Amino acid sequence: MSIDPNASHSRREFLQTAGGGLGGLALTAMLAGEGRSQSHHASKARRVIQIFCPGGMSQVDTFDYKPELEKRNGKPFDTDGTLQFFASKPGNCRGSHWKFRQHGESGRWMSDLFPRLATCVDDMAFIYSMHSKTALHGPACFMMNTGFTLPGFPSMGSWVTYGLGSEADDLPAFVVLPDPRGLPPGGIINWGAGFLPAEHQATTLDTSNPSQPIADLFPPKGIAEVTPTTDRAGLEFLQKLNRLHQQSRSGNSELDARIKAYEMAAQLQLSAPEATDLSRETAATQQLYHTDHPEIGPFGRQCLLARRLAQRGVRFVQIYCGAENTTAKKIRPNWDSHEDLSRDHGYWGAVLDAGASALLTDLKQQGMLDDTLVICTTEFGRQPAAQGDGGKGRDHNAGAFTAWLAGGGIKGGVGYGTTDELGYTAVENPTYSYDLHATALHLLGIDHTRLTFYHNGIERRLTDVHGHLIQEILA
């Protein structure tokens, strides 16, 4: 299956200019109810909410307790001077910037960076031995999202909707909520459909713009000539043009996706505003998510919106906690803490702590946690040694990081894999994204070896030729 991007580009520009209402949706997965497939086995989870923390969250300051690192604080990490980190030579060992404590009946360790999330520890399973093939932000984000370090491969959300479709008839099957500060490293490729049919790529929602949650969903205000009646007439005219155009291009999945998007325009103009209207929630629920807080409120709104979308049948929702690492001003726009980890992780830790704990608590109260798989990950970890002036930061570390899961068939209060005594590298059960993806697909009722798409002579998979089920974290 091949698509000519140049040929579709001019049509896309035309539709975005002339449509007055759905240009930004033309290539998204809007016909959510179509393509429902039979699962390979009984599922534990019906849907996924994934939290992605770009920039590289430090495992030794959050979830992976290393008392030996604390003992060696201030002592040389690389005694013979042969190591080279991603962007620096190793500094001295640096223990956690926050105290670790045991929590819950399970006694799982978590740092004081997450006081609220610590109350949910018995619902969470931790994979301490995650590692990546790269310490570059963009390629590492691609790997965690698509299983490949190169761009152009389908994201996990695309694979899930390709395999299962959606439970909603009037909302997209796959929705992404980018951080209000901007896109993550690698941009929209992180949630692209790659070589899968274009209808399986994500639709992005803007949580900061309630009146226009989806770009170009409604006609621009202030133009007298554009009314609901004329807008509907314009959509119908464009559909006629698209149908004529389609007759000689039956294999163009981008055109098919565009036509389906316009067919759902009227439904979306009704369903999207209702689904994204957080004011419909009770005051207690809004307070739980701290939606009015100037700093942690934006992520809280993303998490609350994710719950509302999942509640309405959206199959896969991805939330970004952090944006592209453009510059280090007062606080970095993500978890990439080279200069001052206490400053940057201190800020983002409070953001994640409030939103993620509220999400788990709310899902449980709504009776949704048992069949909603929640995943939280980053693209790689950080070094146990100090970096920067005064040794206040940490460099990239592809050798070790932590991911956690909850709900949807997950055994709470357990851990899987270990890193070495300093948290430098995964040593027991090293785990790649392939294994995390294989386990998530299994919980959704999908055998990762059987979810395939033939492309360029290869039966492609989300897990490539790798991946194994992590039985130890399954309920």
C-alpha positions in Angstrom: 0.0 0.0 0.0 1.6 3.3 -1.1 0.4 6.9 -0.7 1.7 9.9 -2.6 2.1 12.6 0.0 2.6 15.3 -2.6 -0.6 14.5 -4.3 -2.6 14.6 -1.1 -0.9 17.8 0.2 -2.6 20.1 -2.3 -6.0 18.5 -1.7 -5.5 18.8 2.0 -4.7 22.5 1.7 -7.8 23.0 -0.5 -10.1 21.2 2.0 -8.7 23.1 5.0 -9.3 26.4 3.2 -12.7 25.6 1.7 -14.2 23.4 4.3 -14.7 26.1 7.0 -15.2 23.4 9.6 -13.2 20.2 9.4 -9.9 20.8 7.7 -7.8 19.7 10.7 -9.8 16.5 10.9 -9.6 15.4 7.3 -7.0 12.7 8.0 -7.9 11.5 11.5 -9.6 8.4 12.7 -13.2 9.7 12.9 -15.2 6.7 11.7 -14.7 5.1 15.1 -17.4 2.5 14.9 -16.2 0.8 11.8 -13.6 -1.9 11.7 -14.5 -3.6 15.0 -12.6 -6.9 15.0 -12.8 -10.0 17.1 -10.2 -10.3 19.8 -7.9 -13.3 20.0 -8.8 -14.1 23.6 -10.9 -12.8 26.4 -9.7 -9.3 27.4 -9.2 -7.8 30.8 -9.2 -4.2 29.6 -11.5 -2.5 27.2 -9.6 0.7 26.8 -6.2 2.4 27.4 -5.2 5.7 29.0 -1.5 6.3 28.6 0.4 9.1 30.2 3.7 9.9 28.5 6.3 12.0 30.3 8.8 13.2 27.6 12.3 14.4 28.5 13.5 11.5 30.5 12.2 11.0 34.1 14.8 10.0 36.7 14.1 6.6 38.0 16.4 7.0 41.0 14.4 10.1 42.2 11.0 8.7 41.7 10.2 4.9 41.9 13.5 3.0 41.9 14.9 3.1 45.5 18.7 2.8 45.7 20.1 3.0 49.2 23.6 2.2 48.0 23.5 5.3 45.8 22.6 7.3 48.8 25.5 5.8 50.7 27.9 6.7 48.0 26.6 10.2 47.6 29.5 12.6 46.7 31.9 9.8 45.8 33.3 9.2 42.3 30.9 7.3 40.0 33.5 6.5 37.4 36.7 5.8 39.3 38.9 5.0 36.2 37.5 7.9 34.0 36.6 5.7 31.1 32.8 6.3 30.9 31.1 8.9 28.7 27.5 9.7 29.3 25.2 11.2 26.6 26.3 14.8 27.0 28.8 14.8 29.7 31.5 12.9 31.7 30.1 11.3 34.9 30.1 13.5 38.0 30.0 12.1 41.5 27.3 9.7 42.7 24.2 11.6 43.6 21.5 10.1 45.7 17.9 10.9 45.3 16.8 14.5 45.7 13.8 13.2 47.6 13.5 10.8 50.4 12.0 7.4 49.7 9.4 5.7 51.8 7.4 2.5 51.7 3.7 2.8 51.1 0.5 0.7 51.1 0.0 -2.9 52.1 2.6 -3.9 49.4 5.3 -1.7 50.9 6.4 -0.5 47.6 9.0 2.3 47.7 8.2 5.7 46.2 9.9 9.1 46.7 8.3 12.1 48.4 8.0 13.7 45.0 4.7 11.8 44.6 2.8 12.1 48.0 -0.7 11.7 46.3 0.3 8.9 43.9 1.9 7.0 46.8 -1.7 6.4 48.1 -2.4 4.5 44.9 0.6 2.2 45.1 -1.4 -1.0 45.8 -3.1 -0.6 42.4 0.1 -0.1 40.5 2.6 -2.5 39.0 6.2 -1.2 38.4 8.6 -2.3 35.7 11.9 -1.2 37.1 14.1 -2.7 34.3 12.9 -0.7 31.3 15.6 0.3 28.9 15.9 1.9 25.4 18.0 1.5 22.3 18.8 5.2 22.2 19.4 8.2 24.5 18.1 10.7 21.9 14.7 12.2 22.8 13.0 12.0 19.4 14.0 8.4 18.5 13.5 7.2 22.1 9.9 8.7 22.1 9.3 6.9 18.7 10.5 3.6 20.2 8.2 3.9 23.2 5.3 4.8 21.0 5.9 2.7 17.9 8.5 0.1 18.8 11.0 1.6 16.4 13.6 4.4 16.7 12.9 5.6 13.2 9.9 7.7 12.2 7.1 6.3 10.0 5.9 3.4 12.0 2.4 3.1 13.5 1.9 4.1 17.1 0.5 1.8 19.7 -2.8 3.6 19.7 -3.1 3.2 15.9 -2.4 -0.6 16.2 -5.0 -0.9 19.0 -7.7 0.8 17.0 -6.7 -1.1 13.9 -7.2 -4.3 15.8 -10.3 -3.4 17.9 -11.9 -0.3 16.5 -13.9 1.8 18.9 -16.9 1.5 21.2 -18.0 5.0 20.3 -20.1 5.9 17.2 -19.7 9.6 17.5 -16.1 10.1 18.7 -12.7 9.2 17.4 -11.2 5.8 18.4 -7.8 7.3 19.2 -7.3 10.7 20.9 -4.1 12.5 21.9 -4.1 15.3 24.5 -0.8 17.2 23.9 0.7 19.3 26.7 -0.6 22.8 26.4 3.0 24.0 26.1 3.5 22.3 22.8 4.2 19.0 21.0 6.6 16.4 22.4 10.0 15.6 20.9 9.4 14.2 17.4 6.0 15.9 17.2 2.9 14.4 15.7 4.8 11.4 14.3 4.5 9.9 17.8 0.8 9.2 17.2 0.8 8.7 13.5 -0.7 5.7 11.7 2.5 5.0 9.6 1.6 2.5 7.0 -1.7 1.5 8.5 -4.8 3.0 6.9 -4.9 6.7 7.7 -8.1 6.5 9.7 -6.2 4.9 12.5 -4.0 8.0 13.3 -4.9 10.0 16.3 -7.2 13.0 16.7 -5.6 15.7 18.9 -7.8 17.7 21.3 -6.9 21.1 22.7 -7.8 21.1 26.4 -7.1 24.9 26.6 -9.7 25.8 24.1 -13.2 24.6 25.1 -15.0 26.4 22.3 -12.8 24.7 19.6 -11.5 21.5 21.1 -10.7 20.0 17.7 -9.0 22.3 15.2 -11.4 23.6 12.5 -14.3 21.6 13.9 -16.5 24.7 13.8 -16.6 27.5 11.3 -14.6 30.6 12.3 -16.5 33.2 14.2 -17.0 36.7 12.8 -17.7 35.6 9.2 -21.3 36.4 8.5 -21.3 34.3 5.3 -20.5 31.1 7.3 -23.6 29.8 9.1 -24.5 26.2 10.1 -26.6 26.0 7.0 -23.9 27.1 4.6 -21.3 25.1 6.4 -23.4 22.0 6.0 -24.0 22.8 2.3 -20.2 23.2 1.9 -19.5 19.9 3.5 -22.0 18.2 1.3 -20.5 19.8 -1.8 -17.0 18.7 -0.7 -18.3 15.2 -0.2 -19.6 15.1 -3.8 -16.1 16.2 -5.0 -14.4 13.6 -2.9 -16.7 10.8 -4.1 -15.9 11.8 -7.7 -12.2 12.0 -6.9 -12.4 8.6 -5.2 -13.8 6.7 -8.2 -10.4 6.5 -9.8 -8.4 6.2 -6.5 -10.0 3.3 -4.7 -6.8 2.4 -2.9 -6.1 5.8 -1.3 -6.6 5.3 2.4 -6.0 9.0 3.1 -8.9 9.9 0.8 -11.1 7.2 2.4 -10.3 8.7 5.9 -11.0 12.2 4.7 -14.4 11.2 3.3 -15.3 9.4 6.5 -14.3 12.4 8.5 -16.7 14.7 6.7 -19.5 12.1 7.0 -19.1 12.4 10.7 -19.0 16.2 10.8 -22.5 16.7 12.1 -22.1 14.1 14.8 -18.8 15.5 16.0 -20.2 19.0 16.2 -22.6 17.7 18.7 -20.6 15.0 20.6 -17.2 16.7 20.9 -18.4 19.9 22.8 -20.3 17.7 25.2 -17.5 15.3 25.8 -14.9 18.0 26.3 -17.1 20.3 28.5 -15.5 19.8 32.0 -18.0 22.1 33.6 -20.5 19.3 33.5 -18.4 17.6 36.2 -19.2 18.1 39.9 -17.3 20.6 41.9 -15.8 17.8 43.9 -14.5 16.1 40.8 -13.0 19.3 39.4 -11.4 19.9 42.8 -10.0 16.3 42.8 -8.2 17.1 39.5 -7.2 20.7 40.7 -8.6 22.0 37.4 -8.4 25.7 38.5 -4.8 25.5 39.7 -2.5 27.7 37.5 0.3 25.2 37.3 -1.0 21.7 37.9 -4.5 22.5 36.6 -3.8 22.1 32.8 -2.6 18.5 33.3 -5.4 17.8 35.6 -7.8 18.9 32.9 -6.1 16.6 30.5 -6.6 13.6 32.9 -10.2 14.5 33.6 -10.9 14.8 29.8 -9.2 11.4 29.3 -11.6 9.8 31.7 -14.6 11.4 30.1 -13.5 10.2 26.6 -12.8 6.7 27.9 -16.2 6.8 29.5 -17.8 7.6 26.1 -16.1 4.7 24.3 -12.8 6.2 23.0 -10.5 3.2 22.8 -7.1 4.8 23.3 -6.3 8.1 25.0 -2.7 9.4 25.2 -1.9 12.3 27.6 1.4 14.2 27.4 2.9 15.5 30.6 5.6 17.8 29.0 6.4 19.2 25.6 9.4 19.6 23.2 12.6 20.4 25.0 13.3 23.8 23.3 15.0 25.9 25.9 15.8 25.9 29.6 14.3 29.1 30.9 13.0 29.3 34.5 11.8 25.7 34.3 12.3 23.2 31.4 9.2 22.4 29.4 9.6 18.7 30.2 11.4 16.2 32.4 14.9 16.8 30.8 16.7 17.9 33.9 20.4 18.5 32.9 21.0 21.6 34.9 18.7 21.5 38.0 16.8 18.3 38.7 15.3 19.6 41.9 13.8 22.5 40.1 12.5 20.7 37.0 11.4 17.4 38.5 10.1 19.3 41.4 7.8 21.2 39.1 6.8 18.3 36.9 6.5 15.9 39.8 3.8 18.0 41.4 2.0 18.1 38.0 2.1 14.3 37.4 1.4 13.5 41.1 -1.9 15.5 41.2 -3.2 14.5 37.8 -2.3 10.8 37.8 -3.5 10.1 41.3 -6.8 11.9 40.6 -7.2 9.8 37.4 -6.7 6.5 39.3 -8.9 7.6 42.1 -11.6 8.8 39.8 -11.5 5.7 37.6 -11.9 3.6 40.7 -14.8 5.6 42.0 -16.5 5.4 38.6 -16.1 1.6 38.5 -13.9 1.9 35.4 -10.4 1.0 36.7 -11.0 -2.7 36.4 -11.4 -2.5 32.6 -9.3 0.5 31.9 -5.5 -0.1 31.4 -3.5 2.9 32.6 0.1 3.2 31.5 2.7 5.8 32.6 6.1 5.9 30.9 8.9 8.1 29.7 11.4 7.6 26.9 14.5 6.8 29.0 15.8 7.5 32.5 18.6 9.6 34.0 22.1 8.8 35.3 22.9 8.1 39.0 25.8 10.5 38.8 25.5 14.3 38.9 25.8 16.7 35.9 26.1 20.4 35.4 27.4 23.3 37.5 27.2 22.4 41.1 26.2 18.8 40.2 22.5 19.6 40.4 21.4 17.9 37.2 21.5 14.4 35.6 22.3 13.3 32.1 20.3 10.9 29.8 20.4 7.2 30.6 19.0 4.7 28.1 20.1 1.8 30.3 17.4 2.1 32.9 14.1 3.7 33.6 10.7 2.8 35.3 7.3 2.5 33.8 4.1 1.7 35.8 0.7 0.3 34.9 -2.6 0.0 36.8 -6.2 -1.3 36.3 -7.3 -3.5 33.4 -5.9 -6.9 34.5 -2.8 -5.6 36.3 -1.7 -7.0 39.6 -1.3 -4.1 41.9 1.5 -3.6 44.4 4.1 -5.6 42.5 7.4 -4.9 40.8 9.2 -6.5 37.9 12.8 -6.5 37.0 15.7 -4.7 38.8 18.5 -2.3 38.0 22.0 -2.5 39.5 22.7 -1.2 43.0 23.1 2.3 41.7 20.2 2.3 39.2 22.6 2.7 36.3 21.5 -0.2 34.1 18.8 -2.9 34.0 20.2 -6.2 35.2 17.3 -8.5 36.0 14.6 -9.0 33.3 15.7 -6.1 31.1 12.5 -4.9 29.4 12.1 -3.1 26.1 9.0 -1.4 24.8 8.2 -4.6 22.9 7.4 -6.4 26.1 5.4 -3.6 27.5 3.4 -3.4 24.3 3.0 -7.2 24.1 1.6 -7.2 27.6 -0.8 -4.2 27.0 -2.1 -5.9 23.8 -2.6 -9.1 25.7 -4.8 -7.4 28.3 -6.9 -6.0 25.5 -7.4 -9.4 24.1 -4.9 -9.2 21.3 -2.0 -11.7 20.6 0.8 -9.3 19.6 2.3 -11.9 17.2 -1.0 -12.1 15.3 -1.8 -8.4 15.0 0.0 -7.8 11.7 -0.2 -5.6 8.6 1.5 -6.5 5.3 3.8 -3.7 4.2 6.7 -3.7 1.7 6.9 -7.5 1.7 6.9 -7.8 5.5 4.2 -8.8 7.9 4.7 -5.8 10.3 3.9 -5.9 14.0 4.0 -3.3 16.8 6.5 -5.6 18.5 8.6 -6.2 15.4 10.1 -9.7 15.9 10.4 -9.2 19.6 8.2 -9.0 22.7 7.1 -11.3 25.5 4.3 -11.3 27.9 5.2 -10.0 31.4 3.2 -12.6 33.4 4.5 -11.4 36.7 2.4 -8.2 36.6 -0.8 -9.7 35.5 -3.7 -10.2 38.0 
